[in-house]
Amino acid sequence: MEDTTHYLEFAKKLAYEAGDIMKKYFGKDPEFNFKEDDMIVTIADKEVNSMVIKRVQTAYPTHAVDGEEESHAKETDHVWVCDPIDGTNPFAMELPVSVFSLALVVDGVSIVGVIYDPFCEKLYYAAAGAGAYMNQVPLTVSQDGLVASSRINFDWWSSADYDVLTPLSKLSREKGVYLLSPGSTTHMAALVAEGQFVASVFAGTKGKNVDIAAAKVIVEEAGGRVTDLFGHEQRYDEDIKGAIVSNGIVHDEIVSYLANEPSIGVQS
């Protein structure tokens, strides 16, 4: 296994730099437009993404960058997967829930991940085999099952390939679990690692590896589990088949609920 120490320190520095850019534009009515898929993008997203590419080119010139707004292609197994601002819609609305996310993915596997909430100054980070932390405090997932006091985050939209809302609504009615959708799947994945949510279910597919790559290593180092919507492992340097991010305890039961939804089960 590679020595991840220098990679993790590099990622942390970029997270703080990204956070400064986010705070520079937050609440200032940043310039924005809509991409071909109708997703919003702001000047802050683009500036953070460009900064990451420049820093990686300088520090690791043989590595590639897979960014949500801009990428830097190389023939390499080492890819820095970046979501410059996860939760751009709430960011543009001046709702402070958005985060920066960066992972180093080697041959499809996340080995380093950082998620930074600049508004509460919380840095979530992990390296494979070295545990997960938030501001130097060890992270541990919740030990709760699917009970009335449990929370599940979901991220779904009308054009998503998979309808996760229907089976999760059924789960909520039958188990009493509280469903929330604050608007940043990456931030909520960090809260799974912190024990605040028992799970987060994400409908994203094309280009959405950027939302889950960092969460994969952080949540699993905190004792949880991260798979696609069918309970299978997947690569994080390419498109994904959604994601279930959980404490591990509730994982298989959520997979079962999703498997009974035709819009999901028939595409496994």
MINULUM-16985 format. One line per field, with one value per residue (C-alpha): residue number from 1; residue in one letter; chain; x, y, z. Coordinates in steps of 0.5 Angstrom, whole numbers. Layout:
REM MINULUM-16985
num <- [NUM, ...] .
residuo <- [A, ...] .
cadena <- [A, ...] .
x <- [X, ...] .
y <- [Y, ...] .
z <- [Z, ...] .
***
This chain:
REM MINULUM-16985
num <- [1, 2, 3, 4, 5, 6, 7, 8, 9, 10, 11, 12, 13, 14, 15, 16, 17, 18, 19, 20, 21, 22, 23, 24, 25, 26, 27, 28, 29, 30, 31, 32, 33, 34, 35, 36, 37, 38, 39, 40, 41, 42, 43, 44, 45, 46, 47, 48, 49, 50, 51, 52, 53, 54, 55, 56, 57, 58, 59, 60, 61, 62, 63, 64, 65, 66, 67, 68, 69, 70, 71, 72, 73, 74, 75, 76, 77, 78, 79, 80, 81, 82, 83, 84, 85, 86, 87, 88, 89, 90, 91, 92, 93, 94, 95, 96, 97, 98, 99, 100, 101, 102, 103, 104, 105, 106, 107, 108, 109, 110, 111, 112, 113, 114, 115, 116, 117, 118, 119, 120, 121, 122, 123, 124, 125, 126, 127, 128, 129, 130, 131, 132, 133, 134, 135, 136, 137, 138, 139, 140, 141, 142, 143, 144, 145, 146, 147, 148, 149, 150, 151, 152, 153, 154, 155, 156, 157, 158, 159, 160, 161, 162, 163, 164, 165, 166, 167, 168, 169, 170, 171, 172, 173, 174, 175, 176, 177, 178, 179, 180, 181, 182, 183, 184, 185, 186, 187, 188, 189, 190, 191, 192, 193, 194, 195, 196, 197, 198, 199, 200, 201, 202, 203, 204, 205, 206, 207, 208, 209, 210, 211, 212, 213, 214, 215, 216, 217, 218, 219, 220, 221, 222, 223, 224, 225, 226, 227, 228, 229, 230, 231, 232, 233, 234, 235, 236, 237, 238, 239, 240, 241, 242, 243, 244, 245, 246, 247, 248, 249, 250, 251, 252, 253, 254, 255, 256, 257, 258, 259, 260, 261, 262, 263, 264, 265, 266, 267, 268] .
residuo <- [M, E, D, T, T, H, Y, L, E, F, A, K, K, L, A, Y, E, A, G, D, I, M, K, K, Y, F, G, K, D, P, E, F, N, F, K, E, D, D, M, I, V, T, I, A, D, K, E, V, N, S, M, V, I, K, R, V, Q, T, A, Y, P, T, H, A, V, D, G, E, E, E, S, H, A, K, E, T, D, H, V, W, V, C, D, P, I, D, G, T, N, P, F, A, M, E, L, P, V, S, V, F, S, L, A, L, V, V, D, G, V, S, I, V, G, V, I, Y, D, P, F, C, E, K, L, Y, Y, A, A, A, G, A, G, A, Y, M, N, Q, V, P, L, T, V, S, Q, D, G, L, V, A, S, S, R, I, N, F, D, W, W, S, S, A, D, Y, D, V, L, T, P, L, S, K, L, S, R, E, K, G, V, Y, L, L, S, P, G, S, T, T, H, M, A, A, L, V, A, E, G, Q, F, V, A, S, V, F, A, G, T, K, G, K, N, V, D, I, A, A, A, K, V, I, V, E, E, A, G, G, R, V, T, D, L, F, G, H, E, Q, R, Y, D, E, D, I, K, G, A, I, V, S, N, G, I, V, H, D, E, I, V, S, Y, L, A, N, E, P, S, I, G, V, Q, S] .
cadena <- [A, A, A, A, A, A, A, A, A, A, A, A, A, A, A, A, A, A, A, A, A, A, A, A, A, A, A, A, A, A, A, A, A, A, A, A, A, A, A, A, A, A, A, A, A, A, A, A, A, A, A, A, A, A, A, A, A, A, A, A, A, A, A, A, A, A, A, A, A, A, A, A, A, A, A, A, A, A, A, A, A, A, A, A, A, A, A, A, A, A, A, A, A, A, A, A, A, A, A, A, A, A, A, A, A, A, A, A, A, A, A, A, A, A, A, A, A, A, A, A, A, A, A, A, A, A, A, A, A, A, A, A, A, A, A, A, A, A, A, A, A, A, A, A, A, A, A, A, A, A, A, A, A, A, A, A, A, A, A, A, A, A, A, A, A, A, A, A, A, A, A, A, A, A, A, A, A, A, A, A, A, A, A, A, A, A, A, A, A, A, A, A, A, A, A, A, A, A, A, A, A, A, A, A, A, A, A, A, A, A, A, A, A, A, A, A, A, A, A, A, A, A, A, A, A, A, A, A, A, A, A, A, A, A, A, A, A, A, A, A, A, A, A, A, A, A, A, A, A, A, A, A, A, A, A, A, A, A, A, A, A, A, A, A, A, A, A, A] .
x <- [0, 2, 5, -1, 1, 4, -3, -7, -3, -4, -11, -12, -9, -13, -19, -18, -16, -22, -26, -23, -26, -33, -33, -31, -37, -42, -47, -45, -50, -44, -45, -48, -51, -54, -50, -53, -56, -60, -55, -53, -46, -43, -36, -34, -35, -30, -25, -24, -24, -19, -15, -15, -12, -6, -4, -4, 0, 5, 5, 4, 5, 4, -3, -10, -16, -23, -27, -34, -33, -26, -21, -14, -13, -7, -5, -5, -8, -7, -14, -15, -23, -26, -33, -31, -38, -42, -49, -49, -56, -56, -50, -53, -59, -54, -56, -49, -49, -45, -38, -31, -30, -23, -21, -14, -17, -12, -14, -21, -20, -21, -15, -15, -21, -23, -29, -29, -35, -32, -38, -37, -30, -30, -25, -27, -21, -19, -13, -14, -12, -11, -18, -23, -23, -26, -21, -17, -23, -24, -30, -35, -41, -48, -50, -57, -61, -68, -72, -76, -70, -66, -64, -63, -61, -63, -62, -66, -69, -74, -69, -65, -64, -66, -72, -70, -75, -81, -77, -75, -82, -84, -78, -80, -87, -86, -80, -81, -74, -74, -72, -68, -65, -61, -58, -51, -50, -43, -44, -49, -44, -39, -45, -46, -39, -40, -46, -51, -55, -55, -55, -55, -58, -56, -59, -53, -50, -46, -41, -43, -37, -34, -40, -38, -30, -28, -34, -32, -26, -28, -34, -31, -25, -31, -33, -39, -40, -41, -43, -47, -55, -55, -50, -44, -37, -36, -30, -29, -25, -32, -39, -43, -49, -52, -49, -51, -47, -49, -47, -46, -52, -57, -54, -57, -64, -64, -61, -67, -72, -69, -69, -76, -77, -78, -74, -68, -68, -69, -62, -58] .
y <- [0, 7, 12, 16, 22, 27, 26, 27, 33, 36, 35, 38, 44, 45, 44, 50, 54, 52, 54, 61, 62, 59, 64, 70, 69, 66, 71, 76, 74, 70, 70, 63, 60, 53, 47, 43, 38, 44, 44, 50, 52, 59, 63, 60, 53, 54, 58, 52, 47, 51, 52, 44, 43, 48, 45, 38, 40, 43, 38, 31, 33, 25, 25, 27, 31, 29, 35, 37, 43, 42, 36, 35, 28, 24, 17, 15, 10, 16, 21, 27, 27, 33, 36, 44, 46, 40, 43, 49, 50, 52, 56, 60, 61, 63, 57, 55, 47, 46, 43, 42, 35, 32, 24, 21, 15, 10, 5, 6, 6, 12, 12, 19, 23, 30, 34, 41, 45, 52, 55, 51, 50, 42, 38, 31, 27, 20, 15, 8, 4, 10, 12, 18, 24, 31, 36, 31, 28, 20, 19, 13, 11, 11, 4, 5, 1, 3, 6, 12, 16, 15, 19, 18, 23, 22, 26, 25, 29, 28, 26, 22, 15, 11, 13, 12, 17, 11, 6, 10, 13, 6, 5, 11, 9, 2, 4, 11, 13, 21, 23, 29, 32, 38, 39, 36, 29, 29, 33, 29, 23, 26, 26, 19, 18, 23, 18, 24, 20, 12, 13, 17, 15, 18, 17, 20, 17, 20, 24, 24, 20, 26, 27, 20, 19, 22, 20, 12, 12, 17, 13, 6, 8, 11, 4, 4, 2, 5, 1, 3, 2, -5, -7, -8, -5, 1, 5, 12, 14, 13, 14, 11, 7, 11, 10, 8, 11, 8, 5, -2, -4, -2, -3, -9, -8, -1, -5, -10, -4, -1, -8, -8, -2, -3, 3, 0, -7, -8, -5, -8] .
z <- [0, -2, 4, 4, 9, 4, 0, 6, 8, 1, 1, 7, 5, -1, 3, 7, 1, -2, 4, 3, -4, -2, 4, -1, -5, 0, 1, -5, -10, -14, -22, -24, -30, -31, -35, -40, -35, -32, -26, -23, -23, -20, -21, -14, -17, -23, -18, -13, -19, -23, -16, -15, -22, -21, -15, -17, -23, -19, -13, -17, -25, -27, -23, -27, -24, -25, -23, -23, -27, -30, -31, -33, -36, -36, -37, -30, -24, -20, -20, -16, -16, -14, -12, -12, -8, -7, -6, -11, -10, -3, -4, -9, -4, 2, 6, 9, 8, 2, 2, -1, -3, -5, -6, -9, -13, -15, -20, -18, -10, -6, -1, 1, 2, 5, 6, 9, 11, 11, 15, 21, 20, 20, 16, 16, 13, 12, 9, 8, 14, 18, 21, 20, 24, 24, 26, 30, 33, 31, 28, 29, 26, 29, 32, 31, 26, 23, 28, 29, 32, 26, 20, 13, 8, 1, -6, -11, -17, -23, -28, -24, -27, -21, -16, -9, -6, -7, -3, 2, 3, 4, 9, 13, 13, 16, 20, 23, 20, 19, 12, 10, 4, 6, -1, 0, -1, 1, 7, 9, 8, 13, 18, 17, 19, 25, 27, 26, 20, 20, 12, 6, -1, -7, -14, -18, -24, -30, -27, -20, -17, -15, -10, -7, -8, -1, 3, 1, 5, 10, 12, 12, 16, 21, 21, 16, 9, 2, -4, -11, -10, -11, -5, -10, -10, -15, -18, -16, -23, -27, -27, -21, -20, -15, -7, -1, 5, 11, 18, 16, 20, 16, 9, 7, 9, 5, -1, 0, 0, -6, -10, -10, -13, -21, -23, -19, -19, -26, -28, -23] .
***
